[in-house]
Amino acid sequence: MRRAGLYVLIAILFLATALASVWTGLAFFYRLPLQETGRIAVAALFCLFGLATLVALFTRRRWRAVGLFAVVFAGVLAWWANIAPPSDAAFVPEDARQVTGRIEGDRLTLTNMRNFTWRSKTDYNESWETRSFDLSKLRTVDLFMSYWAGPAMAHTIVSFGFEGGEQVAWSIEARYRVGTEYSPVADAFKTDTLIVIAADERDLIGLRTNVRGEDVHLYRLAVPAVHARVFLAGYVEDANALAAQPQFYNSITTNCTTAIVRILRLIGASVPTDWRLLVNGYLQGYLYDQKRIDTRLPLKQLIERSRISERARAFGIGPGFSEEIRRGVPDPNG
């Protein structure tokens, strides 16, 4: 029995050491302030150290090796915990400013709301605006799902509609620095910070439908106006918090969908745990089951009716864009 217990313990230590070695190697590769060759060298050395510890597990020196590895790894964790997100960096133009908001009674004022005019990915006019909205006229909440890497993953954008047709779209994204690009592995190792963007739909949605050529779906949500107001206030609170204290983006734990879920739960909404909250390309099925989108049609037909990219490209990014992309999209509110 004692020998069996030892074997189980060795197996557990083997797995833990292997995982810690791989994680540390990646952390060193992505976060050490060295040139790429230096980062590779340090990461490789630590992995060799981990490998030596794994071999030692099957010798009489196992406890000394495990103790040494634990001490070194504790130092790695201390270094990792002290990596702070940058408050100022050379961000790409579309991520240059973090929106902030102020709510006074029924008046919401947004500063640094984005309203770029896009002609191509590299040809655009920058515009950052201050806009005010009457929260007593808040009427609708819509969800955009933009597919850019197959059916399993989508970028989610929430748009709030006001009486008279005005819309403000909110997107929670990685905030890229000049010269960097999306990488789910890199984003798990504190390479990019988080940004909350509030923008005109012609900017935020038009960029994806007309410029990037993504497959964008629009779902009208069944959200009472009183809940919509609290939902919107959650975005404003998150934006203000990021402006005061930057936070790292993580493609698994802190992304466009998990942030929405967190906001909903903070305001008291019931959001049952579901695998589709992580594999968010199938989020519409979750919302359908929760009766948060129109259930008068079969889900497959609703998905087809939700596609807006063709209509957006035919219409162009101009006045009337928001109204045009909603034509024919089923609405559970009416």
Beta strands, then each sheet from edge to edge (+ up, - down):
strand 1: 100-104
strand 2: 107-114
strand 3: 117-118
strand 4: 124-125
strand 5: 128-134
strand 6: 138-147
strand 7: 154-162
strand 8: 167-175
strand 9: 193-199
strand 10: 215-220
sheet 1: 1+ 2- 5+
sheet 2: 3+ 4-
sheet 3: 9+ 8- 7+ 6- 10+
end
